[in-house]
Amino acid sequence: MLVALTGTPGTGKSAVATLLQKQGYTIVRLHELAIQNRCTDGIDKKRNSQLIDMDKLHKYIKKNFTTNDLVFFEGHVAHLLKTMEKVIILRCHPKELKKRLMKKKWNNQKIQENIDAETIDVILCEAVELHPKKNIFEIDTTKKTIEEVAASILKIAKKNFQPTKTYSIGLIDWSEEILEGFPS
């Protein structure tokens, strides 16, 4: 089963993927896969980041990852791949996300862009456009350790990705944060 492990940068994808990999699960780092297999399309100069050609990457995965085994595809664009059978979105409260991104020494513009994306559910909205809602799960990582997040993912997987109230989409809502800084 091909599973997207996605979320706004800073939500814990890489750390959780590393832990799952240490536990024996197959992890594919999408950014690395795209670069190694020429599924890129230049550089976004504004953000100083590699642009991924999602169509090429989709075709590459479809051709090379036909398996019944559980494979996690980690990356903030994983949900954009139609080949993904399930999608797990890691979420984080914008205030905590800001702290995490500041620790990474990201510039203020990039931090704000990602906080805004998390606040207005950009990844969730994109995922819902491509995948059935019953195949999408959300996990709030704000106050959880990496081990707790990994345990939540494995709980979902062990229940064969059946819909669950705990991790259903729409339970996480940071929209009140939009009003932060506005006069009342």
Secondary structure, 3 states (H helix, E strand, C coil): CEEEEEECCCCCHHHHHHHHHHCCCEEEEHHHHHHHCCCEEEEECCCCEEEECHHHHHHHHHHHCCCCCCEEEECCCHHHCCCCCEEEEEECCHHHHHHHHHHCCCCHHHHHHHHHHHHCCHHHHHHHHHCCHHHEEEEECCCCCHHHHHHHHHHHHHCCCCCCCCCCCCCCCCHHHHHCCCCC
